[in-house]
Amino acid sequence: MNEKTKLFVRTKFEEYYRHARISIPKDFWMREWGFVFLDHYFPEKLVMRRHKSFATEKELANYLRENAPAHAYHSAAIYKYPAADMANKGWLGADLIFDLDADHIVSETELEQYSYEDLLVLVKKETEKLIDFMLDDFGFHEKDMELVFSGSRGYHIHIGTEEVRGLGSRERREIVDYVMATGLDMNGFIDTQEEHSGKRRGSGDLRLVPEGWGKRLLDGLIDLLHEIAEMEEEKAIEKLKQIAELKDKNARNIIKIAKDKTVMERIEKGQIPRFGKQIWEGITKAVTKTVRVKSADRVDEPVTSDIKRLIRLPNSLHGKSSLEVKPLSIETFKAFNPLDDAVVFGDSPVEITVSRNSAIKLKGETYKVEQGEVVSVPEHVAVYFMCRGVAEI
């Protein structure tokens, strides 16, 4: 990004912050703040100015207007002395924060196979799963959760209840392990209550615990069996061999179960056939892989478990995309399209010189540019390409 382009982007960011309504986090005066500026270091080197604090909302708002940062962050933690160095801040607690990003879901080698739009769809599906875990398995209420589009390729979930603020890194890692099914013994979700009471199951079926991972395993198993039943036998065998590493004989037995309406009715009521250890482990492995929150690196565990981490400020701008770090509710999340709803700049034409091939769909229109060409595009497209390092003014 040359100096002329940087000046243009900074001017646009200044215009935004002059009028933006920023979502101030609870207990903001007890939080550490950090910023990356559109300075002479940017974007080759991102220099974080941190260990700042603000006593009033007006002081914070003025700081944003005067500096128009490329990136703005606040701590997940609250401190007695937020502006002190790390050793002397006096940690008092921290919100529970999850950070899901496309590069946690798709491996680095696979990223180039996906468009930006495709990645946003993938990460939204995984975020929906994580929301379900928080509501259904951990019992949080929608009002306890703050959902935020990151401004780039993911979503953040903030939970700031008093119950979670005192959790240490170990407890937070255990939550991540649960939603990722890391180290979980799925046999532990088999309901043994009837056996303990001395009652017989009659058919020899097992039952899954009707909540948490037990319910997820059952729902996933039913979906898998319905899918298998509708496939041609050879394709079904191949799928089962791929996902569960089953032998042909075992795969055919599962297909037979999937096509047996009587057995499927029992399964849908929670009565699971005794598949045998190898088959059951294969099935649970396959179902877990589908149902769990996917991540190439465990739902960015460092963000969740790090009790002193900084997270993006809602309603700020993301300096690598120009998109808004958009706060959402569970309801608005369902219809939210980042490439429409997080675009903040206007439509005035801006002439740009393209430095590398790129394409993007913003506000319903697709724009493709090629290296070396000079084109006129709407302002919001121009600022996006500039922040992405695709074009100069």
C-alpha positions as CSV (number, residue, x, y, z in Angstrom):
1,M,0.0,0.0,0.0
2,N,1.7,3.2,-1.1
3,E,1.4,6.5,0.8
4,K,-1.3,8.0,-1.5
5,T,-3.5,4.9,-1.1
6,K,-2.9,4.8,2.7
7,L,-3.9,8.5,3.0
8,F,-7.1,7.7,1.0
9,V,-8.0,4.7,3.2
10,R,-7.2,6.7,6.4
11,T,-9.5,9.5,5.2
12,K,-12.3,7.1,4.6
13,F,-11.8,5.4,8.0
14,E,-11.8,8.9,9.6
15,E,-15.1,9.7,7.9
16,Y,-16.6,6.4,9.3
17,Y,-15.4,7.0,12.9
18,R,-16.8,10.5,12.9
19,H,-20.3,9.1,12.7
20,A,-20.1,5.5,13.9
21,R,-22.0,4.3,16.9
22,I,-19.6,2.0,18.7
23,S,-20.8,-0.9,20.8
24,I,-18.9,-0.2,24.1
25,P,-18.2,-3.4,26.0
26,K,-19.4,-3.8,29.6
27,D,-16.9,-2.6,32.2
28,F,-14.9,-0.9,29.4
29,W,-12.9,1.3,31.9
30,M,-11.5,-2.0,33.4
31,R,-10.3,-3.3,30.1
32,E,-7.0,-3.0,28.3
33,W,-7.2,-1.5,24.8
34,G,-5.0,-2.0,21.8
35,F,-4.8,-0.4,18.3
36,V,-3.0,-0.7,15.0
37,F,-2.7,2.5,13.1
38,L,-2.6,3.3,9.4
39,D,0.9,4.6,9.9
40,H,4.3,4.3,8.0
41,Y,4.6,0.7,9.3
42,F,1.3,-0.4,7.9
43,P,0.6,-2.8,6.3
44,E,4.0,-4.4,6.1
45,K,4.3,-4.4,9.9
46,L,1.4,-4.4,12.3
47,V,2.6,-2.5,15.3
48,M,0.2,-2.9,18.3
49,R,-0.2,0.0,20.7
50,R,-1.6,-1.6,23.8
51,H,-1.9,-1.2,27.6
52,K,-4.3,1.8,27.1
53,S,-7.4,2.5,29.1
54,F,-10.3,4.9,28.9
55,A,-12.2,6.4,31.8
56,T,-15.3,7.5,29.8
57,E,-17.1,6.5,26.6
58,K,-16.5,10.0,25.3
59,E,-12.7,9.6,25.7
60,L,-12.8,6.3,23.8
61,A,-15.0,7.8,21.0
62,N,-12.6,10.8,20.6
63,Y,-9.6,8.5,20.5
64,L,-11.2,6.5,17.6
65,R,-12.1,9.7,15.7
66,E,-8.7,11.2,16.1
67,N,-6.7,8.1,15.2
68,A,-9.0,6.2,12.8
69,P,-7.2,2.9,13.6
70,A,-6.9,0.1,11.0
71,H,-7.6,-2.4,13.8
72,A,-9.1,-1.8,17.3
73,Y,-9.2,-4.3,20.2
74,H,-10.2,-4.6,23.8
75,S,-9.2,-7.2,26.3
76,A,-11.4,-10.2,27.2
77,A,-10.3,-9.6,30.7
78,I,-11.1,-6.9,33.2
79,Y,-8.3,-5.6,35.4
80,K,-7.8,-3.4,38.5
81,Y,-5.1,-1.4,36.6
82,P,-5.7,-2.0,32.9
83,A,-3.1,0.5,31.7
84,A,-0.3,-1.1,33.7
85,D,2.1,-3.7,32.2
86,M,1.0,-7.3,32.2
87,A,2.6,-8.2,35.5
88,N,0.9,-5.4,37.4
89,K,-2.6,-5.2,35.8
90,G,-4.4,-7.1,38.6
91,W,-6.5,-9.6,36.7
92,L,-10.1,-9.8,38.0
93,G,-11.7,-12.1,35.5
94,A,-12.4,-12.6,31.8
95,D,-15.2,-13.1,29.4
96,L,-15.4,-16.4,27.6
97,I,-14.7,-15.8,23.9
98,F,-14.7,-18.1,20.9
99,D,-13.1,-17.1,17.7
100,L,-14.1,-19.1,14.6
101,D,-12.2,-18.3,11.4
102,A,-12.2,-19.9,8.0
103,D,-8.5,-20.8,8.3
104,H,-9.4,-22.8,11.4
105,I,-11.9,-24.8,9.4
106,V,-10.1,-25.3,6.1
107,S,-6.4,-26.2,6.0
108,E,-3.9,-23.8,4.6
109,T,-3.3,-26.0,1.6
110,E,-7.0,-26.1,0.8
111,L,-7.7,-22.4,1.2
112,E,-7.0,-21.5,-2.4
113,Q,-9.8,-23.9,-3.5
114,Y,-12.5,-21.7,-2.0
115,S,-13.7,-18.2,-2.8
116,Y,-14.1,-15.7,-0.1
117,E,-17.9,-16.1,-0.3
118,D,-17.6,-19.9,0.1
119,L,-15.4,-19.5,3.2
120,L,-17.9,-17.2,4.8
121,V,-20.7,-19.8,4.2
122,L,-18.5,-22.6,5.8
123,V,-17.6,-20.6,8.9
124,K,-21.2,-19.5,9.4
125,K,-22.3,-23.2,9.5
126,E,-19.7,-24.0,12.1
127,T,-20.7,-20.9,14.1
128,E,-24.3,-22.1,14.1
129,K,-23.1,-25.4,15.6
130,L,-21.2,-23.6,18.3
131,I,-24.2,-21.5,19.2
132,D,-26.2,-24.7,19.6
133,F,-23.6,-26.1,21.9
134,M,-23.6,-23.0,24.1
135,L,-27.5,-22.9,24.3
136,D,-28.2,-26.6,24.5
137,D,-25.2,-28.2,26.2
138,F,-24.0,-25.4,28.4
139,G,-27.3,-23.8,29.2
140,F,-26.4,-20.2,28.3
141,H,-29.3,-18.0,27.3
142,E,-29.4,-16.0,24.1
143,K,-29.2,-12.8,26.2
144,D,-25.8,-14.0,27.7
145,M,-24.2,-14.3,24.3
146,E,-22.9,-11.5,22.1
147,L,-22.3,-12.5,18.5
148,V,-19.9,-10.5,16.3
149,F,-18.8,-10.8,12.7
150,S,-15.0,-10.4,12.8
151,G,-14.8,-8.1,9.8
152,S,-12.9,-10.7,7.8
153,R,-13.5,-14.4,7.6
154,G,-15.2,-15.4,10.8
155,Y,-17.3,-14.8,13.9
156,H,-16.7,-14.1,17.6
157,I,-18.9,-15.2,20.4
158,H,-18.6,-13.3,23.7
159,I,-20.1,-14.6,27.0
160,G,-19.6,-12.2,29.9
161,T,-21.6,-13.7,32.7
162,E,-20.3,-13.7,36.2
163,E,-20.2,-17.5,36.2
164,V,-17.7,-17.7,33.4
165,R,-15.5,-14.7,34.3
166,G,-13.6,-16.6,37.0
167,L,-12.8,-19.6,34.8
168,G,-9.1,-20.3,34.3
169,S,-7.3,-21.4,31.2
170,R,-7.7,-25.1,32.0
171,E,-11.5,-24.9,32.4
172,R,-11.7,-22.9,29.1
173,R,-9.7,-25.5,27.3
174,E,-12.1,-28.2,28.6
175,I,-15.0,-26.3,27.0
176,V,-13.2,-26.2,23.7
177,D,-12.4,-30.0,24.0
178,Y,-16.1,-30.7,24.5
179,V,-17.3,-28.8,21.4
180,M,-14.5,-30.3,19.4
181,A,-15.1,-33.8,20.9
182,T,-11.4,-33.9,21.7
183,G,-10.6,-36.9,23.9
184,L,-14.3,-37.7,24.6
185,D,-15.2,-41.3,25.1
186,M,-18.4,-41.7,23.2
187,N,-19.3,-44.9,25.1
188,G,-19.7,-42.6,28.1
189,F,-22.9,-41.2,26.5
190,I,-24.6,-44.6,26.4
191,D,-27.4,-44.6,29.0
192,T,-26.8,-47.4,31.5
193,Q,-29.7,-46.4,33.8
194,E,-31.9,-49.3,32.8
195,E,-29.1,-51.8,33.5
196,H,-28.5,-50.3,36.9
197,S,-32.2,-50.7,37.8
198,G,-32.1,-54.3,36.8
199,K,-34.5,-54.0,33.9
200,R,-33.8,-55.7,30.6
201,R,-33.8,-54.0,27.3
202,G,-35.6,-56.8,25.7
203,S,-34.2,-56.4,22.1
204,G,-30.6,-56.0,23.3
205,D,-30.6,-52.4,22.1
206,L,-28.5,-49.6,23.7
207,R,-29.8,-46.2,24.5
208,L,-27.9,-42.9,24.2
209,V,-28.2,-40.2,26.9
210,P,-31.0,-38.0,25.5
211,E,-29.1,-34.7,25.9
212,G,-25.7,-33.2,25.0
213,W,-23.4,-35.3,23.0
214,G,-25.7,-38.3,23.4
215,K,-28.5,-36.5,21.5
216,R,-26.1,-35.2,19.0
217,L,-24.8,-38.7,18.3
218,L,-28.3,-40.0,17.9
219,D,-29.3,-37.2,15.5
220,G,-26.1,-37.6,13.5
221,L,-26.6,-41.4,13.3
222,I,-30.2,-41.1,12.0
223,D,-29.1,-38.6,9.4
224,L,-26.2,-40.8,8.3
225,L,-28.5,-43.9,8.0
226,H,-31.1,-42.1,6.1
227,E,-28.4,-40.8,3.7
228,I,-27.0,-44.4,3.3
229,A,-30.5,-45.9,2.7
230,E,-31.1,-43.6,-0.3
231,M,-27.7,-44.4,-2.0
232,E,-26.9,-47.1,-4.5
233,E,-25.4,-50.0,-2.5
234,E,-21.9,-49.8,-4.0
235,K,-21.7,-46.0,-3.4
236,A,-23.1,-46.6,0.1
237,I,-20.4,-49.2,0.8
238,E,-17.7,-46.9,-0.5
239,K,-19.0,-44.0,1.7
240,L,-19.1,-46.1,4.8
241,K,-15.6,-47.5,4.1
242,Q,-14.3,-43.9,3.7
243,I,-15.9,-42.4,6.8
244,A,-15.8,-45.3,9.2
245,E,-13.1,-47.6,7.7
246,L,-15.5,-50.5,7.7
247,K,-15.1,-53.8,5.9
248,D,-17.6,-54.7,3.1
249,K,-19.5,-57.2,5.3
250,N,-19.9,-54.6,8.1
251,A,-20.9,-51.9,5.7
252,R,-23.6,-54.1,4.1
253,N,-24.9,-54.9,7.6
254,I,-25.3,-51.1,8.3
255,I,-27.0,-50.6,4.9
256,K,-29.4,-53.4,5.8
257,I,-30.2,-51.7,9.1
258,A,-30.7,-48.3,7.3
259,K,-33.2,-49.8,4.9
260,D,-35.2,-51.7,7.6
261,K,-38.1,-49.4,8.6
262,T,-38.8,-51.3,11.8
263,V,-35.2,-51.0,13.0
264,M,-35.1,-47.4,11.9
265,E,-38.2,-46.6,13.9
266,R,-36.5,-48.0,17.0
267,I,-33.4,-46.0,16.3
268,E,-35.4,-42.8,16.0
269,K,-36.8,-43.5,19.4
270,G,-33.3,-43.8,20.8
271,Q,-32.9,-47.6,20.7
272,I,-29.5,-48.3,19.1
273,P,-28.6,-51.8,17.8
274,R,-25.5,-53.4,19.3
275,F,-23.4,-52.9,16.2
276,G,-20.3,-54.4,17.7
277,K,-17.3,-52.5,19.1
278,Q,-15.5,-52.0,15.8
279,I,-18.6,-50.9,13.9
280,W,-19.9,-48.7,16.7
281,E,-16.5,-46.9,17.0
282,G,-16.5,-46.4,13.3
283,I,-20.0,-45.0,13.3
284,T,-19.4,-42.7,16.2
285,K,-16.1,-41.5,14.6
286,A,-18.0,-40.6,11.4
287,V,-20.9,-39.0,13.1
288,T,-18.7,-37.0,15.5
289,K,-16.7,-35.7,12.6
290,T,-19.9,-34.3,11.1
291,V,-21.5,-33.0,14.3
292,R,-18.6,-31.5,16.1
293,V,-17.5,-27.9,15.6
294,K,-14.9,-28.3,12.9
295,S,-11.5,-26.6,13.2
296,A,-8.1,-27.1,11.7
297,D,-6.7,-25.8,14.9
298,R,-9.4,-26.3,17.6
299,V,-11.7,-23.3,17.4
300,D,-8.7,-21.0,17.9
301,E,-8.1,-22.4,21.4
302,P,-5.6,-19.7,22.2
303,V,-8.3,-17.1,22.0
304,T,-10.7,-19.1,24.2
305,S,-8.2,-20.3,26.8
306,D,-6.1,-17.1,26.9
307,I,-7.5,-15.1,29.8
308,K,-5.6,-12.0,28.8
309,R,-6.3,-12.0,25.1
310,L,-7.4,-9.0,23.0
311,I,-10.5,-9.3,20.8
312,R,-11.8,-6.9,18.1
313,L,-14.0,-4.0,19.1
314,P,-17.6,-4.4,17.7
315,N,-18.5,-1.7,15.2
316,S,-14.8,-1.0,14.5
317,L,-13.4,-1.5,11.0
318,H,-11.1,-4.3,9.9
319,G,-8.0,-2.9,8.2
320,K,-7.5,-5.8,5.9
321,S,-11.0,-5.8,4.4
322,S,-12.6,-2.4,5.3
323,L,-15.7,-4.3,6.5
324,E,-17.4,-3.6,9.8
325,V,-16.8,-5.8,12.8
326,K,-20.6,-6.2,13.0
327,P,-22.4,-7.0,16.3
328,L,-25.4,-9.4,15.7
329,S,-28.1,-11.1,17.7
330,I,-28.9,-14.8,17.3
331,E,-31.9,-13.7,15.1
332,T,-30.1,-11.3,12.9
333,F,-27.3,-13.7,12.4
334,K,-29.5,-16.1,10.5
335,A,-30.1,-13.7,7.6
336,F,-26.8,-11.9,7.9
337,N,-24.6,-11.6,4.8
338,P,-21.3,-10.0,5.6
339,L,-20.7,-9.0,1.9
340,D,-23.9,-6.9,2.1
341,D,-24.5,-6.0,5.7
342,A,-20.9,-5.3,6.8
343,V,-20.2,-2.9,3.9
344,V,-20.0,0.7,5.2
345,F,-18.6,2.8,2.4
346,G,-20.5,4.4,-0.4
347,D,-21.0,4.0,-4.2
348,S,-19.1,7.0,-5.6
349,P,-16.8,6.0,-8.4
350,V,-13.1,5.7,-7.6
351,E,-10.4,5.0,-10.1
352,I,-7.9,2.3,-9.0
353,T,-4.8,0.7,-10.5
354,V,-4.9,-3.0,-10.0
355,S,-1.7,-4.7,-8.7
356,R,-2.9,-8.3,-8.7
357,N,-5.8,-10.4,-10.0
358,S,-8.8,-10.5,-7.7
359,A,-12.6,-10.9,-7.5
360,I,-15.2,-10.0,-4.9
361,K,-18.9,-9.9,-4.6
362,L,-20.1,-6.9,-2.6
363,K,-23.7,-5.6,-2.2
364,G,-24.9,-8.1,-4.7
365,E,-22.5,-7.2,-7.5
366,T,-19.4,-9.2,-8.6
367,Y,-16.2,-7.3,-9.5
368,K,-13.2,-9.0,-11.2
369,V,-10.0,-7.0,-11.8
370,E,-6.8,-8.0,-13.5
371,Q,-3.2,-7.0,-12.7
372,G,-2.1,-3.8,-14.5
373,E,-5.5,-2.5,-15.5
374,V,-6.9,0.9,-14.4
375,V,-10.7,0.7,-13.6
376,S,-13.4,2.8,-12.0
377,V,-15.3,1.0,-9.2
378,P,-17.7,2.0,-6.4
379,E,-16.0,3.5,-3.4
380,H,-16.8,0.5,-1.2
381,V,-15.1,-1.9,-3.7
382,A,-12.1,0.4,-4.1
383,V,-11.5,0.6,-0.3
384,Y,-11.9,-3.2,0.0
385,F,-9.4,-3.9,-2.8
386,M,-6.9,-1.3,-1.3
387,C,-7.2,-2.9,2.2
388,R,-6.7,-6.4,0.6
389,G,-3.5,-5.2,-1.2
390,V,-5.1,-5.7,-4.6
391,A,-5.1,-2.0,-5.8
392,E,-3.7,1.5,-5.4
393,I,-5.4,4.8,-5.8
